[in-house]
Amino acid sequence: MSDPQIEKLLIVQDRDTSLQKIEQELDRIPLERAAIEKLIQSEEANTEAASQALKEKEVQRHELDVEVKSKEAALARFRTQQLEIKKNDDYRAMTLQIEQTEAEISQLEEQEIELMLEIDTQRESFEAEKALIDKRIEVQRNEITLLGEREANLKASIDAAKSALDKCRDDADAGYLEHYDRVRTLTKRAPYVVPIEAHKCGGCHLRVSNEVSKAAMVPGEPHFCDQCARMVYA
Ligand SMILES: [Zn+2]
């Protein structure tokens, strides 16, 4: 024999769990958003580090260039000075200095060429990698937008879910409802009102006592699983 009060509680439970689902989903959204934002940040940090490394190489190249220019200026000075030297020994010493400076310049220029090649290769792979990263970031930002839309939809439906729950709680018997709320607090996880089938509780799936099993057949008052305390009916 079915208990009309249990029927009403089953509707309460149905609305209650619908509302819980919405609330749980809403709670998860900030976590999901934070996880995506963290991903974006790390992608951006990697890009920034690679770009910084490239910039440092450019600075090195510029420094080499400055050094070459200053040595070239020195070389020009030495050549002018040499024209005015009268003594053979001094002349030879200056020739040596000129040769040494020329050698230094060509060594610096070699380093510069090597560095320029390195920069080119590094820039090429940086740009290719950055294009991929930018695409990934775009997808991730899109996900954040979708999360925002989902959040707005859930927030819009939560009021409707709350009033649906309130409405069927108003229909239910106050005494049964009090037990329902107590069981809900105790068990923490739906369902709170469950059928007994083949002497087993539909919530914890353990065997209930014969007493409970028999009592559950009688409508008019609430009965409880003697294992998990959920409200039971037969
Ligand atoms: Zn149980």
Residues whose N, C-alpha, C, O or C-beta is under 5 A from the ligand:
A	BS01	ZN	C201 G203 C204 H205 C225 Q227 C228 A229 R230
